[in-house]
Amino acid sequence: MLKSMTGYGRAESSKETLEFSVEVRSGNNRYRDIILRLPQGLQPSEDRIRSIVSSRIKRGRIEVSIQMKDNENKGLKLELNRPLVKAYTSIFNELNEELGCKQPIDLSFFSQLKDAIIVKQESVDLERIWPDLKDVIEEALLSLETMRVDEGKALERDFSLRLNRIKGRIEEIRNRAKITVEEYRDKLRQRIKKLIEAADIVEDRLMQEVAFIADRSDITEELIRVESHLDQFRGYMNQDDVIGRRLDFLVQEINREVNTMAAKAADSFVSQLVVEIKAELERLREQIQNVE
């Protein structure tokens, strides 16, 4: 079963006083690259979240964004940076003493100082919230999976269409190759007969050379290998596994075989069919880049 690497999933959950919102986006990537965007309170759970994502997705760029709201606790805590404030106070007192000034310190001044007031996130009981968080993450991944499978089915239909076209062109090449080899042999025989009549040449030896040259132009092995690769391609499409790179390799191998066919056959009709096959292979290659 083909799966696309691109997709989107979303899930929300509201249990007790906690609200979770999870969004998952996936895109093309040669390997697996997981990017997490978490609130500060959930960052200690990063490894567990990565593990869940890794168990469901084997290849691609995956972006996971999680929002959390605690309706029981606003989640923010303000603290006075006492060492910093005391240090500023000490300096101002020294300055007053040196200048002989008794100007009192305006407390509002401290509110303007950077880092005088520290904003902290209230701690979260990760073990208590983990079961609910895990459920909503898995729900978002399931939503993503549904989209990736649906797109994979569309890719599979397109692949099947192109594989059938390639198969048809291969059959045409096979039929044409039989005629081409015989025509080539006949032309060589006619030319050699003329040479034999004009000179003292051993006919048996020449016939061996004719057979040798004809064999070199035979593309039967290449045809068999291409058909085998096409069967393998269809077989991989039915596997529930990471198959994108395997399909890409098969397309490269088919391309190499048809290039050899064109060179060995030395026939304009075969060359035209090879061009058509290569066009289908290029479209397959482009689409394969989106397969997990």
N, C-alpha and C positions, 0 to 999 in steps of 0.2 A: 504494500500500500504506500503510495507516494504521499509525502507531506511537504507542503510549502514551508520555506523558512520565514515567510512574512505573515504577520497576523497581529491581532489585538484582542486583549481580553480584559474584562473589568468585573469586579465584585465588591459588594459592600456588606457590612455586617454591623448590627447594633445589638449588643448583649449586655445586660446589666447597665453599667454606667459608661461602657466603652463603645466607641464607634470606630470602625476601620473602613478604609477605602483603599483598594489595591488595583493598580493598573499595570498591565504587562504588554509590552510591545516587542516584537521580534522582527529581525531583518537579516539580510544576507551577510554571511561571514564564513570564511573558509574553516574556521575552528569555532569553538564555543567561547563566547565572551559575555559574561554576566555583569551588568552594571546595576547597582542598587542605590536607590535614593530613599533614605530612611530618616525619620525624625531622630533626634539625639537619643531619646529614651530607648529606642529599639536597636541601636547600633551594636550592643553586646550580642544580639541574636543574629548578626550578619551571617555567620558560618552556617547556622541551622537553616536560614532562608536560602542560602546558596545551594545547600544540599537538596532541598525540596525541588528547586528549579532544575538542578542538574539531573535529578532522577526522571524528569519529564521531558527535557529537551537536550538533545545530544550535539546539535550543531546550529550555529547562528549567533547573531548579536541580540542579546535579551536585556531589555531595560525594565526594571521593576521599580515602581514608585508606590510607596505606602504612606498614607496619612492616618494619623491616630488622634482621636479627641476623647478626653476623659471628662464627662459631664459632671462628675462628682468633685473633681479637683481641677482647677484652672490650669494646672501644670507648670505655672511659673512662680518663682520665689525670688524676692529681692533681698539682697544682703548688703550691708554697709561694709565697705573695704576699710576696716578700722585702722590697720597699720598705715595705709596711705593717707587717710584723713589726719591721723595723729602726727605723721611726718610733716604734712603741710602746716598744721597748727603750731608745731614746734618752731618751724622756720619763721612764721608770721610773728610769733611771740618774741623770738630773738630780734627780728627786724624792728618791732615796736620798742624794745628795750634800747637798741642801738640808736634809734632816732629820737628817743625820749617821747614817743607818741603813745597815747593810751586809747587809740582807735580800736574798738572791739571788732572781732571777726564776724562778718556777715555770713550766717550759716547757709544762705542761698548760694553763696559762692561755691560751696562744695558740690552742689548739685550740677554745676557746670564742668566739673573736673572729669576728665576721661577715666573710667574704671573706678570712680569713687563709689558708685553703686553697681553691684554685680547682679546680673540677671541669671538665675539658675533654673534649670528644668527640674521639676520635682521628680524624684526617683520613681521608677515604675517596677512593680512586682512582675518581672518577666515570666516567672514560672506560673503565676496565676493566669496571666493573659495569653500565654503561648497556645493552649489548645484552640481558643477562638481565633487567634491570629493565623495559625496554621490552616484552619478550615477555610478562611476567606482567601488565603493565598492559593490554596489548591483549587478553590472555585474559580478564581481568576485564570489560573493555568488551564483549567478545563475549558473555559470559554475561549481562550487562545487556541487550544488544541482543536476545538471544533472548527474554527476559521481556517486553521492550517490544513486540516484534513479536507475541508471543502475545496480549498484552492488546489490541493494536491489532486483531487478528482478531476478538476478542470485540466490540470497539467497532464494527467494520465490520458485523458481523451485526446489531447493534442499530440502527445507522443505516439499513441496508437495509430493515429491518422498518418503521421509522418513515417512511421516504421512501415506501414502498409505501402506507402508510395515508394519508399526505398526498395522494398521487397519486389514490387512490380518492375522497377527499373532493372533490378538484378536479373529477373527472369528474362527481360528483353535482351540484356547483355549476354546471358547464357545462350539464348537462341541465335543471336547474331554471331557470337564467337564460333559456333560450330560451322557456320557458313564461311566466316572469315578465314579460318584455318584451312579449310578445303580449297578456297579460292587461292590462298597463298601458295599452297602446295602445287596446285595446277599451274600457276604462273611460273613457279620455279622449274617445274618439270619441262615446260615448253621452252624456257630459255636454255636449260641445260641440254635438251635435245639438239638445239641449234649449235651449241658449243661442241657437242660430241660429233656432229656431222662435219664440223670445220676442223677438228683436231683429233688427235689420238688420245682420248681420255677414257679412263676406266669408268664405265657407267655405274657399276655397283658402288664404287667409292662416292660418286656424286650423289647417288640416291641416299646414301647414309648421311651425307651433309644436309640434304633436303629435309630428311626426317629430323635431324638435330635442330635445324633452324626453326622448323615448324613447332617442335616441342618447346623451344624457348619462347615462342609467342603464345603458348597455351596458357590460359588464365583459369583453368579449372580449380586449382588449389586456392587461388584468391577468392573465387566465387564461394567455395565451400566455407572458407574462413569467415567471410562476411555474413553468410547465412547463420553460421554458428554464433557470431557476435550479436546478430539481431535476436536470436533465440535467448541468449544470455540477458540481453537488455530487457526483454519481456519478463524473463524469470525474476530479475531484480525488482521490477516494478511491483511484483506480487509479494515481495518480502516486507515484513514489518521491521525495518532496520534502517540504519544510516546508509544510504545508497548513492548520494549525489556524486561523490568522487569516483565511485565505481562506474557510474553511467558516463561520466566525463571521460574516463579512460577508454571505455568501449567506443565512444564516438571518435576518439583519436585513432584507435586501431582500425576502425572501419574506413576512416579517411585515408589512412596509409595504404590499405589494401586497394581501394578504388583508384588511387593514384598509380599504383603498380599496374592495375588493369589497363589504364589508359596508355601507359608507356609500352606495355607488352603487346597489346592488341594492334596498335598503330592503325586504327580505323576511325574515321570521322564520326560515324554513327555512334560507336561505343564512347568516343570522347564526349559527344553531346550528352549522352545518358549519364556519364560520370559527372559532368557539370551540374546536371539536375540533382543528382544524389548529393553532391557537395553542398548545394544550396539548402537542401533539407537538413543535412548534418549541421550546418551553421545555425539554423533555426533551433535545432535540438540543443546544441551546445549553449546557446543563449538562455534557453528555458531551464536547462539543467542547473545553471548557476543559482536558481531559486529553490532547488530541491535539497531537503535535509540530508 
